Amino acid sequence: MSDKKRPFRTLVIKVVDALKAGVPLRNSYHYFKYAADRRSVAKNRRFRKAQKAGGLAFPPPRLIYCVAAHHDQEQFDRSGRWAADFIKNVLSKNGRTLEDIPAILDFGCGCGRIFRHWRDLAGPQLYGCDYQRPLVRWCRTKLGFGQFERNGLLSALSYPDRTFGLIYAISVFTHLDRQGQLFWIGELERVLEDRGYLFITVHGTTRLAELSAEEQRLFNAGQPIIHRARYSGANVCATYHPRKYIEDVLVRRLKLVEFLPGGARDANQDAYLFQKG
Ligand SMILES: C[S@@+](CC[C@H](N)C(=O)[O-])C[C@H]1O[C@@H](n2cnc3c(N)ncnc32)[C@H](O)[C@@H]1O
């Protein structure tokens, strides 16, 4: 049914958007559903109980939902481990050992799904940043081996030029509108060392079924597709990137080292490794 035929719904959406309440309302709704589901709550409890003493704490389910759209702590742990190994393996295949990189940035670190698995990584200084205050606060309190900071949705990072030998942004450009994507690629390039690596994952080749026929045509012609751009930064904004756009427009100043269609299996996304200079 068109919006004209549902004026009340359209009005509610406008009011919710004006109050910037869409994402918090959606998150709260899903949290209450989780909290009422005894099996899911008990599964998380069992998982936490089974952890060895001295292990890292797990983020509360409501924070996990902000980054992963589920509340399952075991899945959060398992998928983060997989992603950390994936990053390590792609770098190592290209002759770079993580231990030898002096400084690494997790851009859009969320509540540390991947970051937590660097706890025993000897060598690099580890940094994480995100624009969502509760996520950064949780990382600062619970992941003491890293340095975390909150950035604005569209504001420069506080790090000096050429600080990092590796920056990774896992499932972050997947949720940015055009302006956000271009701004953040520029900013990440600025803080990347010469010869440093940028590793990103995007919705791409494995997500075509989520697009309409017309969107697929545009995607195949090299256009990015953005759903709900007004929520840029939040998971409800979903962006789809064809390789042509990534190479010719978005990341055109860096050298493409490796393209792995569907390679980020933890998130069903394409992965790209770039190098500066
Ligand atoms: C789908 S989650 C992925 C989180 C994490 N990278 C992971 O793989 O678990 C997207 C993350 O990007 C963050 N994000 C979105 N826009 C951002 C921006 N402009 N600056 C920093 N973080 C951003 C969100 O807050 C969220 O934590």
The ligand as an SDF file (V2000), in Angstrom:
LIG
                    3D

 27 29  0  0  0  0  0  0  0  0999 V2000
   27.3290   -3.5320   12.2150 C   0  0  0  0  0  0  0  0  0  0  0  0
   28.1930   -2.7330   13.4880 S   0  0  0  0  0  0  0  0  0  0  0  0
   29.7780   -3.5500   13.4110 C   0  0  0  0  0  0  0  0  0  0  0  0
   30.6040   -3.3510   14.6540 C   0  0  0  0  0  0  0  0  0  0  0  0
   31.9650   -4.0310   14.6230 C   0  0  0  0  0  0  0  0  0  0  0  0
   32.7930   -3.5080   13.5730 N   0  0  0  0  0  0  0  0  0  0  0  0
   31.7900   -5.5180   14.4680 C   0  0  0  0  0  0  0  0  0  0  0  0
   32.1400   -6.0520   13.4080 O   0  0  0  0  0  0  0  0  0  0  0  0
   31.2700   -6.1270   15.4090 O   0  0  0  0  0  0  0  0  0  0  0  0
   28.5760   -1.1280   12.7960 C   0  0  0  0  0  0  0  0  0  0  0  0
   29.3520   -0.2640   13.7490 C   0  0  0  0  0  0  0  0  0  0  0  0
   29.7900    0.8950   13.0670 O   0  0  0  0  0  0  0  0  0  0  0  0
   29.6440    1.9830   13.9410 C   0  0  0  0  0  0  0  0  0  0  0  0
   29.6040    3.2220   13.1510 N   0  0  0  0  0  0  0  0  0  0  0  0
   28.6870    3.5790   12.2260 C   0  0  0  0  0  0  0  0  0  0  0  0
   28.9730    4.8050   11.7530 N   0  0  0  0  0  0  0  0  0  0  0  0
   30.1040    5.2070   12.3880 C   0  0  0  0  0  0  0  0  0  0  0  0
   30.8800    6.3920   12.3390 C   0  0  0  0  0  0  0  0  0  0  0  0
   30.5660    7.4090   11.5520 N   0  0  0  0  0  0  0  0  0  0  0  0
   31.9630    6.4610   13.1330 N   0  0  0  0  0  0  0  0  0  0  0  0
   32.2900    5.4330   13.9390 C   0  0  0  0  0  0  0  0  0  0  0  0
   31.5830    4.3070   14.0390 N   0  0  0  0  0  0  0  0  0  0  0  0
   30.5030    4.1930   13.2680 C   0  0  0  0  0  0  0  0  0  0  0  0
   28.3550    1.6910   14.6610 C   0  0  0  0  0  0  0  0  0  0  0  0
   28.2160    2.4330   15.8350 O   0  0  0  0  0  0  0  0  0  0  0  0
   28.5230    0.1960   14.9300 C   0  0  0  0  0  0  0  0  0  0  0  0
   29.2140   -0.0470   16.1190 O   0  0  0  0  0  0  0  0  0  0  0  0
  1  2  1  0
  2  3  1  0
  2 10  1  0
  3  4  1  0
  4  5  1  0
  5  6  1  0
  5  7  1  0
  7  8  2  0
  7  9  1  0
 10 11  1  0
 11 12  1  0
 11 26  1  0
 12 13  1  0
 13 14  1  0
 13 24  1  0
 14 15  1  0
 14 23  1  0
 15 16  2  0
 16 17  1  0
 17 18  1  0
 17 23  2  0
 18 19  1  0
 18 20  2  0
 20 21  1  0
 21 22  2  0
 22 23  1  0
 24 25  1  0
 24 26  1  0
 26 27  1  0
M  CHG  2   2   1   9  -1
M  END
$$$$
